Amino acid sequence: MIKLVVLVLIAEIFTALGQLFLKKGVDSSSFNGKEHLNDPAGFAWDILSKPVIWVGVVLMATGLVSWLVALGRADLNLVFTLGSLQYLLIMILAHFYLGEKINILKLTGTLLVMAGMILAAAG
């Protein structure tokens, strides 16, 4: 069980870090607001030409491989429940690295979602 938890934790950390890099890349795009809707090819080129996006893709792919290994070792219900840790990881990492605010409602909601996942898996 400990190996499974470590595998899922690795998957979730890589995936969360990948999301941070993707967000940084999209935020650094020269396309603001809804401009990307008028020129989707230009937006795609702008995004895909950023190294930070590719770092995010590689991190997420690494997380996916760890996730697939975990799925091969346990029931989807259990792996997915352990994966609910990602909600908390994203919130914390986004706070420290992107400056996103955490308030009591966000924290409580995230913890309730995680608790609900655990209860659903146990039931």
C-alpha angles and dihedrals in degrees: 000000000000091000089052092050090049091049092050091045090052090049092049094047093050092045093048091048089048090054090052092053092046091051091049090050095049091046090053092054118120087227110089130188114340097342090106089065090063094049110025093164091053091047091050091049092047092050097042092050092062116096091209089064091053091049087054092049092050092048091050091047089052089050089050092054091051089047092052091050089051091049089054091056104044145019116288090237092059096043092047092049091052087047091063085084085081091075090062094041093053092048093050096042092046089052095052100035104029100030094240115162124247117202131175093264093054092046093047092046092050092049091048091052090051092047090049091052091051092048092048091051092048093048 
